[in-house]
Amino acid sequence: MTGQGACIPAVLVFAGLDPSGGAGIAADLGAIAAQGAHALPVVTALTVQDHNRVYDIVPVDCSLLARQAQALIDSVAIGAVKLGIPGSRANAEAIAALIAQLRQRDPALPVVLDPVLASGHGDALSRGDALAALAPLLAVATLVVPNLREAQALGRLMCPHVLVTGGHGDGPHVVNRWHGGEHEQEWRWPRLPGEFHGSGCTLAAAIAARLALGESMQDALERGQSYTHQSLAQSFSIGAGQRIPQRLPSLL
């Protein structure tokens, strides 16, 4: 148990609000807490969605987003940053500027980006060009965690680390591949039946939390994937369609 004098590592999170509680900020809060870190959630966009489809998205005003984050940056030691959908290009630019500010304090600050271009059904998750909106965030990311479709759309990435996840592939195993300079590694996880809402958010948030705890990139990737696979294996249903990962370790 953490004593009163100890500080729990904090992860600054920028992501959208999913009313179904399956993805976005809701997923990040649970996944980060499960690693023993604390999430500082800044909402980038409000969405109209359930656990299967996205019907509308309204970006938060970029100046309000910046003010929310600045209050936290001024008072809390940030151990890592996790990025989900920015909602708009203006928000992405504001977030990139905040990260530049944080890196003046800590040049090695890890930034994990889940580069969501659309929902699993292809529904838009950004106002305007989703790929263009991500560009400022790709430029500041330490680690990008795209699925196979996103990796194909993004093309060659110049960030230090990329973990391409194989959930959209075929075969009895999900194959995740890490590319990190001279580091190359492949993980194989048994493919689970069904579809899941918020699996990418869960993985990226868990990795960010492990990095905030001071783990190496390799250990953070290993433990983040193991936790996510367990969360999916114990997923639950809130209605027909995609299942929700069980992110609370006490219920696993």
KEKE-3310 file (N, C-alpha, C; in steps of 0.2 Angstrom, whole numbers, plus 5000, padded with zeros to 4 digits):
npx = (5004:5002:5011:5006:5015:5020:5022:5011:5014:5009:4999:4997:4982:4975:4961:4945:4928:4918:4902:4898:4907:4917:4928:4941:4943:4937:4941:4955:4956:4953:4963:4975:4974:4974:4987:4994:4996:4991:4978:4977:4964:4961:4948:4946:4936:4919:4907:4895:4889:4888:4893:4896:4895:4899:4891:4892:4904:4911:4923:4932:4934:4950:4957:4951:4955:4969:4970:4965:4974:4986:4984:4986:4999:5006:5005:5007:5018:5022:5023:5021:5013:4998:4990:4975:4962:4963:4953:4952:4962:4967:4966:4976:4988:4988:4990:5002:5010:5010:5016:5029:5032:5032:5043:5053:5055:5057:5066:5066:5053:5040:5029:5014:5005:4990:4985:4971:4961:4948:4933:4930:4921:4923:4918:4919:4931:4936:4935:4936:4951:4956:4969:4978:4975:4982:4995:5003:5004:5010:5023:5028:5028:5034:5031:5021:5006:4998:4985:4984:4977:4978:4992:4995:4988:4996:5009:5026:5034:5042:5045:5053:5048:5038:5023:5015:4999:4991:4977:4967:4971:4972:4971:4976:4983:4986:4997:5009:5020:5035:5045:5059:5071:5086:5080:5070:5055:5044:5027:5016:4999:4986:4972:4957:4939:4926:4922:4930:4928:4937:4950:4962:4964:4965:4977:4987:4986:4989:5003:5008:5006:5015:5027:5027:5029:5042:5048:5057:5056:5054:5050:5038:5030:5029:5022:5011:5004:5001:4993:4982:4978:4973:4963:4954:4951:4943:4932:4916:4899:4888:4877:4871:4884:4900:4911:4916:4932:4938:4944:4947:4958:4954:4943:4946)
npy = (4994:5011:5024:5039:5049:5046:5048:5044:5039:5050:5051:5061:5063:5064:5063:5057:5058:5044:5039:5026:5021:5012:5015:5027:5041:5034:5021:5023:5028:5017:5007:5014:5016:5002:4998:5004:5018:5035:5043:5059:5066:5074:5080:5079:5079:5078:5064:5056:5041:5023:5007:5001:5009:5026:5041:5055:5068:5081:5092:5098:5115:5122:5131:5130:5117:5118:5126:5118:5107:5115:5119:5107:5104:5114:5110:5097:5083:5076:5060:5053:5054:5050:5049:5050:5052:5068:5076:5087:5097:5109:5106:5096:5103:5111:5102:5097:5108:5109:5097:5100:5110:5102:5094:5103:5103:5089:5081:5067:5063:5051:5049:5042:5037:5033:5030:5034:5033:5030:5023:5005:5002:5011:5023:5041:5050:5062:5080:5085:5081:5066:5060:5071:5078:5071:5073:5083:5076:5064:5069:5071:5060:5046:5033:5025:5016:5008:4999:4986:4991:5005:5007:5004:5015:5026:5024:5024:5027:5040:5040:5036:5023:5010:5000:4988:4982:4966:4963:4965:4955:4939:4921:4910:4917:4933:4944:4955:4967:4975:4989:4997:5006:4998:4988:4975:4965:4952:4948:4934:4931:4922:4922:4929:4925:4935:4953:4968:4983:4997:4991:4995:5008:5004:4996:5006:5015:5007:5004:5017:5020:5010:5015:5027:5023:5020:5009:5000:5002:4990:4981:4988:4987:4973:4970:4978:4973:4960:4963:4969:4958:4949:4957:4957:4944:4942:4950:4958:4960:4973:4974:4969:4965:4973:4968:4974:4977:4970:4979:4981:4975:4968:4962:4953)
npz = (5000:4996:5005:5014:5011:4999:4981:4968:4951:4938:4923:4910:4900:4884:4876:4868:4874:4877:4878:4880:4889:4885:4877:4873:4885:4896:4895:4896:4909:4918:4913:4916:4930:4934:4932:4942:4942:4940:4931:4922:4916:4901:4891:4874:4864:4862:4860:4850:4853:4854:4860:4848:4836:4830:4829:4829:4832:4842:4843:4858:4862:4857:4865:4878:4881:4881:4893:4903:4903:4906:4919:4926:4922:4928:4941:4944:4943:4928:4922:4911:4894:4887:4871:4863:4852:4844:4840:4832:4820:4826:4840:4840:4837:4848:4859:4855:4857:4871:4875:4870:4879:4891:4888:4889:4903:4905:4895:4891:4892:4890:4877:4872:4858:4852:4837:4831:4818:4813:4819:4823:4814:4804:4806:4807:4817:4820:4816:4800:4790:4796:4796:4793:4805:4814:4812:4819:4832:4829:4827:4839:4846:4856:4856:4844:4842:4831:4823:4811:4800:4802:4802:4789:4783:4788:4784:4782:4798:4807:4821:4837:4842:4837:4838:4830:4830:4828:4828:4819:4809:4802:4807:4820:4830:4837:4831:4836:4832:4836:4832:4835:4832:4833:4840:4838:4839:4841:4847:4850:4853:4859:4848:4852:4853:4845:4845:4851:4861:4862:4864:4858:4865:4878:4878:4874:4884:4895:4892:4893:4906:4912:4907:4914:4927:4926:4919:4907:4889:4882:4893:4897:4885:4885:4897:4896:4885:4890:4900:4893:4885:4895:4900:4888:4887:4898:4895:4895:4891:4886:4878:4862:4850:4850:4863:4880:4887:4902:4913:4927:4939:4951:4947:4938)
capx = (5000:5006:5010:5004:5021:5023:5018:5009:5016:5004:4999:4992:4979:4971:4957:4938:4923:4914:4897:4897:4911:4921:4934:4943:4945:4935:4946:4962:4956:4954:4969:4981:4974:4976:4995:4996:4997:4985:4977:4975:4961:4959:4944:4948:4930:4913:4905:4888:4891:4887:4899:4897:4895:4900:4886:4894:4909:4911:4929:4932:4938:4957:4959:4949:4959:4975:4969:4964:4981:4991:4983:4989:5006:5009:5005:5008:5024:5019:5027:5020:5008:4995:4986:4970:4959:4963:4946:4953:4969:4969:4968:4982:4993:4988:4993:5009:5014:5010:5021:5035:5033:5034:5049:5058:5057:5059:5067:5065:5046:5037:5023:5012:5000:4985:4983:4964:4959:4941:4931:4931:4916:4924:4915:4924:4933:4939:4932:4941:4955:4959:4976:4981:4975:4987:5002:5007:5005:5015:5030:5031:5027:5039:5029:5015:5003:4993:4983:4986:4974:4981:4999:4995:4987:5001:5015:5033:5034:5049:5045:5057:5046:5031:5021:5009:4995:4988:4970:4963:4973:4969:4975:4975:4987:4987:5004:5011:5027:5039:5050:5062:5078:5090:5076:5064:5053:5037:5024:5010:4994:4980:4966:4951:4933:4922:4925:4931:4927:4942:4956:4968:4965:4967:4984:4991:4986:4993:5010:5010:5007:5021:5033:5027:5032:5050:5050:5060:5051:5053:5046:5031:5027:5027:5017:5005:5001:4999:4987:4977:4975:4969:4957:4950:4949:4938:4928:4909:4894:4883:4872:4873:4890:4907:4912:4920:4937:4937:4950:4948:4961:4950:4937:4949)
capy = (5000:5017:5028:5046:5053:5044:5051:5040:5042:5053:5050:5066:5059:5068:5058:5059:5055:5039:5038:5019:5019:5007:5017:5034:5043:5029:5016:5026:5029:5011:5004:5017:5014:4995:4998:5008:5025:5040:5047:5066:5066:5080:5078:5082:5079:5074:5060:5053:5034:5017:5002:4998:5014:5033:5045:5062:5071:5088:5094:5103:5121:5121:5135:5127:5111:5120:5129:5112:5104:5119:5119:5101:5104:5118:5108:5090:5080:5071:5054:5051:5057:5046:5053:5047:5056:5075:5079:5092:5099:5114:5103:5092:5108:5114:5097:5096:5113:5107:5092:5103:5113:5097:5092:5107:5101:5082:5079:5060:5062:5046:5050:5036:5039:5028:5034:5032:5036:5029:5017:4999:5001:5016:5030:5047:5052:5069:5085:5086:5075:5063:5059:5077:5080:5067:5075:5086:5072:5060:5072:5072:5053:5042:5027:5025:5010:5007:4992:4985:4996:5012:5007:5005:5022:5031:5023:5024:5032:5041:5041:5031:5016:5008:4993:4987:4977:4962:4961:4964:4950:4932:4916:4908:4921:4940:4945:4962:4968:4981:4992:5002:5007:4992:4983:4972:4960:4950:4944:4931:4930:4918:4926:4928:4926:4941:4960:4972:4990:5000:4987:5000:5013:5000:4994:5012:5018:5003:5005:5024:5020:5006:5019:5032:5019:5020:5003:5001:5001:4983:4979:4991:4984:4966:4970:4981:4968:4954:4965:4970:4951:4947:4961:4955:4937:4943:4955:4958:4962:4978:4974:4965:4968:4973:4967:4979:4974:4970:4983:4981:4969:4965:4958:4948)
capz = (5000:4996:5011:5013:5008:4992:4975:4962:4945:4934:4916:4907:4895:4880:4872:4868:4879:4874:4883:4882:4894:4883:4874:4875:4892:4901:4895:4899:4917:4920:4912:4919:4937:4935:4932:4948:4941:4940:4925:4922:4909:4897:4886:4867:4860:4865:4855:4851:4851:4858:4860:4841:4831:4831:4825:4829:4836:4843:4847:4863:4860:4859:4871:4884:4881:4883:4899:4907:4903:4909:4926:4928:4921:4933:4948:4945:4940:4923:4921:4904:4891:4882:4866:4859:4846:4846:4838:4827:4819:4831:4846:4840:4838:4855:4862:4853:4860:4878:4875:4869:4885:4896:4887:4892:4910:4905:4888:4890:4894:4885:4874:4868:4854:4849:4831:4829:4812:4813:4823:4819:4808:4799:4807:4808:4824:4819:4811:4795:4788:4802:4795:4794:4812:4818:4810:4825:4837:4826:4827:4846:4850:4858:4854:4841:4843:4826:4821:4804:4795:4803:4800:4782:4781:4791:4780:4786:4803:4809:4828:4839:4843:4834:4840:4826:4833:4823:4830:4812:4805:4802:4810:4827:4834:4835:4830:4837:4830:4839:4828:4839:4830:4833:4843:4834:4843:4839:4852:4848:4858:4856:4845:4856:4849:4846:4844:4857:4860:4866:4865:4857:4870:4884:4877:4874:4891:4900:4891:4895:4913:4914:4906:4919:4932:4926:4916:4900:4884:4881:4899:4896:4880:4887:4902:4893:4881:4894:4904:4888:4883:4900:4900:4883:4889:4903:4893:4896:4886:4888:4873:4856:4846:4853:4871:4884:4891:4909:4915:4934:4941:4956:4944:4933)
cpx = (5004:5005:5008:5009:5023:5019:5017:5011:5009:5005:4994:4989:4975:4967:4949:4934:4918:4908:4895:4901:4916:4927:4936:4945:4943:4939:4953:4962:4957:4960:4975:4980:4976:4983:4998:4998:4991:4984:4974:4971:4959:4955:4945:4941:4925:4910:4898:4889:4889:4893:4900:4898:4896:4896:4888:4900:4910:4918:4928:4936:4945:4960:4957:4953:4966:4975:4969:4971:4986:4990:4986:4997:5010:5009:5007:5014:5021:5025:5027:5014:5005:4990:4981:4968:4960:4957:4947:4961:4971:4970:4974:4988:4994:4992:5000:5013:5015:5015:5028:5037:5035:5041:5055:5060:5060:5060:5066:5057:5043:5030:5020:5005:4996:4982:4976:4962:4951:4939:4931:4926:4917:4921:4920:4925:4936:4935:4938:4945:4958:4967:4980:4981:4980:4994:5006:5009:5010:5022:5032:5030:5033:5038:5022:5012:4997:4991:4985:4984:4977:4988:4999:4993:4992:5007:5021:5033:5041:5050:5050:5055:5039:5029:5014:5006:4992:4981:4966:4966:4969:4974:4973:4978:4986:4994:5006:5018:5030:5045:5053:5069:5081:5085:5070:5062:5045:5034:5018:5006:4988:4974:4960:4944:4929:4926:4925:4931:4932:4948:4962:4969:4968:4975:4989:4992:4990:5000:5012:5011:5013:5027:5033:5030:5039:5052:5053:5054:5049:5048:5039:5027:5024:5021:5010:5001:4998:4993:4981:4974:4971:4963:4952:4947:4944:4933:4921:4905:4889:4877:4875:4879:4896:4907:4917:4926:4936:4944:4952:4951:4957:4945:4940:4949)
cpy = (5006:5022:5035:5051:5051:5047:5045:5043:5044:5052:5056:5063:5064:5063:5060:5055:5050:5038:5031:5017:5014:5009:5024:5035:5037:5023:5017:5026:5022:5007:5007:5015:5007:4994:5001:5015:5029:5043:5054:5067:5073:5078:5082:5083:5075:5070:5058:5046:5029:5013:4999:5004:5021:5037:5052:5063:5078:5090:5099:5109:5121:5125:5133:5120:5113:5122:5123:5109:5108:5119:5113:5101:5109:5116:5101:5087:5075:5066:5052:5054:5051:5050:5048:5051:5063:5078:5084:5094:5104:5111:5099:5097:5110:5109:5096:5102:5112:5102:5095:5107:5108:5095:5097:5106:5094:5080:5072:5058:5057:5049:5045:5038:5033:5031:5032:5036:5036:5024:5011:4998:5007:5023:5035:5048:5058:5073:5086:5080:5072:5062:5066:5080:5077:5070:5078:5081:5066:5062:5072:5065:5050:5035:5028:5017:5009:5000:4992:4990:5003:5012:5008:5012:5027:5030:5023:5030:5033:5042:5035:5024:5015:5001:4992:4981:4973:4960:4961:4959:4944:4927:4915:4913:4928:4941:4953:4962:4975:4983:4998:5003:5000:4986:4981:4966:4958:4946:4941:4929:4926:4922:4924:4929:4932:4947:4964:4979:4993:4996:4991:5005:5009:4998:5000:5015:5014:5004:5012:5023:5016:5011:5025:5029:5018:5013:5005:5000:4994:4980:4982:4988:4977:4966:4973:4977:4962:4957:4966:4963:4949:4951:4959:4948:4937:4948:4953:4961:4968:4978:4970:4969:4967:4972:4973:4975:4975:4973:4983:4975:4965:4960:4953:4941)
cpz = (5000:5002:5009:5010:5001:4986:4970:4956:4941:4927:4913:4900:4891:4875:4872:4873:4875:4879:4884:4887:4892:4880:4876:4882:4897:4901:4898:4906:4920:4919:4915:4927:4938:4935:4939:4947:4941:4934:4926:4916:4907:4891:4879:4863:4864:4859:4856:4848:4856:4858:4853:4836:4834:4827:4825:4833:4836:4847:4852:4860:4862:4864:4878:4886:4884:4891:4904:4908:4907:4916:4929:4927:4926:4940:4949:4941:4935:4922:4914:4901:4886:4878:4863:4853:4848:4844:4832:4826:4824:4838:4846:4840:4845:4860:4861:4857:4868:4879:4875:4876:4891:4895:4888:4899:4910:4898:4886:4891:4888:4883:4870:4864:4851:4843:4828:4823:4811:4817:4819:4814:4803:4800:4809:4815:4825:4815:4806:4793:4795:4802:4796:4801:4816:4817:4816:4831:4835:4827:4834:4850:4851:4855:4850:4841:4838:4825:4814:4799:4796:4801:4792:4779:4783:4787:4785:4792:4806:4817:4831:4840:4840:4836:4835:4828:4827:4824:4824:4807:4805:4806:4817:4832:4832:4836:4831:4836:4833:4834:4832:4838:4829:4836:4838:4838:4841:4845:4848:4854:4855:4854:4849:4851:4850:4844:4850:4856:4865:4868:4864:4862:4876:4883:4877:4881:4896:4899:4894:4903:4915:4913:4912:4926:4932:4922:4909:4895:4883:4887:4898:4891:4882:4892:4900:4889:4885:4898:4899:4886:4888:4901:4894:4884:4894:4902:4895:4891:4889:4883:4867:4853:4850:4861:4874:4888:4898:4912:4922:4936:4946:4953:4939:4935)
residu = (MET:THR:GLY:GLN:GLY:ALA:CYS:ILE:PRO:ALA:VAL:LEU:VAL:PHE:ALA:GLY:LEU:ASP:PRO:SER:GLY:GLY:ALA:GLY:ILE:ALA:ALA:ASP:LEU:GLY:ALA:ILE:ALA:ALA:GLN:GLY:ALA:HIS:ALA:LEU:PRO:VAL:VAL:THR:ALA:LEU:THR:VAL:GLN:ASP:HIS:ASN:ARG:VAL:TYR:ASP:ILE:VAL:PRO:VAL:ASP:CYS:SER:LEU:LEU:ALA:ARG:GLN:ALA:GLN:ALA:LEU:ILE:ASP:SER:VAL:ALA:ILE:GLY:ALA:VAL:LYS:LEU:GLY:ILE:PRO:GLY:SER:ARG:ALA:ASN:ALA:GLU:ALA:ILE:ALA:ALA:LEU:ILE:ALA:GLN:LEU:ARG:GLN:ARG:ASP:PRO:ALA:LEU:PRO:VAL:VAL:LEU:ASP:PRO:VAL:LEU:ALA:SER:GLY:HIS:GLY:ASP:ALA:LEU:SER:ARG:GLY:ASP:ALA:LEU:ALA:ALA:LEU:ALA:PRO:LEU:LEU:ALA:VAL:ALA:THR:LEU:VAL:VAL:PRO:ASN:LEU:ARG:GLU:ALA:GLN:ALA:LEU:GLY:ARG:LEU:MET:CYS:PRO:HIS:VAL:LEU:VAL:THR:GLY:GLY:HIS:GLY:ASP:GLY:PRO:HIS:VAL:VAL:ASN:ARG:TRP:HIS:GLY:GLY:GLU:HIS:GLU:GLN:GLU:TRP:ARG:TRP:PRO:ARG:LEU:PRO:GLY:GLU:PHE:HIS:GLY:SER:GLY:CYS:THR:LEU:ALA:ALA:ALA:ILE:ALA:ALA:ARG:LEU:ALA:LEU:GLY:GLU:SER:MET:GLN:ASP:ALA:LEU:GLU:ARG:GLY:GLN:SER:TYR:THR:HIS:GLN:SER:LEU:ALA:GLN:SER:PHE:SER:ILE:GLY:ALA:GLY:GLN:ARG:ILE:PRO:GLN:ARG:LEU:PRO:SER:LEU:LEU)
# end
